[in-house]
Amino acid sequence: MSSPPAASPQALLRRLLSGVARVFVVPVSADGQLLLHRHESDRHCYWTYPTMQRGTMRTDPATVARRLLREELGAESGVLRLVHVLPAARTHARSAVYAASLDLPAAEILAAREATGTSRRALQGLAVTAETLVALDVRPLAINDLMTTGGIPARTLLALPDLADPASTVNQPG
């Protein structure tokens, strides 16, 4: 008796992304900074990764990720890679997490964003160690866990395999 044929990479990717309702993008500037939204209240400050609802379930999550980069950062990604799918939790729906390796340094992205009024949400570039990222209140925590296995979180993130294209080579910042 023979085994059933292996599923195609496209079928496996569709299955992996099935039920994804939200897309997170973790933008990394050319100079290795994480670009995060900053939220402030009278007593507390916290950061979030840029995120967007997927909308119709027919919208490809990678398309949503590219749109998010354009709308929130005013930037195009040099390399956009699917690095994780978060299961639904109390704090978020089932979510695709993309790493975006940007072609410009953080200061240029932030200045261009300010000049064009790209978004009303405050954005900040952070060059952090794993210990600092753990100490900061950056949400959701499950994304931080991907990057805090040691070393520099931006490099750790960019070294994760691309789930959409496992055969692709990983580009680590220099």
LINQUIDA-V358580 format. One record per pair of residues at least 12 apart in sequence whose C-alpha atoms are under 6 Angstrom apart, sorted by sequence separation. I is the first residue (numbers start at 1). J is the second residue. D is the distance in whole Angstrom. If there is no record, write none. Layout:
i->{I | I}
j->{J | J}
d->{D | D}
This chain:
i->{36 | 85 | 36 | 84 | 159 | 83 | 158 | 82 | 83 | 82 | 81 | 81 | 130 | 80 | 106 | 80 | 130 | 79 | 79 | 130 | 26 | 77 | 78 | 129 | 130 | 77 | 78 | 25 | 77 | 78 | 24 | 24 | 23 | 23 | 22 | 22 | 22 | 21 | 74 | 72 | 23 | 25 | 28 | 30 | 21 | 22 | 23 | 24 | 25 | 26 | 27 | 28 | 29 | 30 | 20 | 21 | 25 | 26 | 28 | 30 | 31 | 20 | 29 | 30 | 29 | 29 | 83 | 82 | 83 | 81 | 82 | 82 | 38 | 37 | 38 | 37 | 36 | 36 | 35 | 35 | 48 | 34 | 46 | 47 | 48 | 33 | 34 | 46 | 33 | 33}
j->{48 | 97 | 49 | 97 | 172 | 97 | 172 | 97 | 98 | 98 | 98 | 99 | 148 | 99 | 125 | 100 | 150 | 100 | 101 | 152 | 49 | 100 | 101 | 152 | 153 | 101 | 102 | 50 | 102 | 103 | 50 | 51 | 51 | 52 | 52 | 53 | 54 | 54 | 113 | 119 | 95 | 97 | 100 | 102 | 94 | 95 | 96 | 97 | 98 | 99 | 100 | 101 | 102 | 103 | 94 | 95 | 99 | 100 | 102 | 104 | 105 | 95 | 104 | 105 | 105 | 106 | 162 | 162 | 163 | 162 | 163 | 164 | 122 | 122 | 123 | 123 | 123 | 124 | 124 | 125 | 138 | 125 | 137 | 138 | 139 | 125 | 126 | 138 | 126 | 127}
d->{6 | 6 | 5 | 5 | 6 | 6 | 6 | 6 | 6 | 4 | 5 | 5 | 5 | 6 | 6 | 5 | 6 | 6 | 5 | 6 | 6 | 6 | 6 | 5 | 6 | 6 | 5 | 6 | 5 | 6 | 6 | 4 | 6 | 5 | 6 | 4 | 5 | 5 | 6 | 6 | 5 | 6 | 6 | 6 | 6 | 5 | 5 | 5 | 5 | 5 | 5 | 5 | 5 | 5 | 5 | 6 | 6 | 6 | 6 | 5 | 5 | 5 | 6 | 5 | 5 | 5 | 5 | 5 | 6 | 5 | 5 | 6 | 5 | 6 | 6 | 4 | 6 | 5 | 6 | 4 | 5 | 5 | 5 | 5 | 5 | 6 | 5 | 6 | 5 | 5}
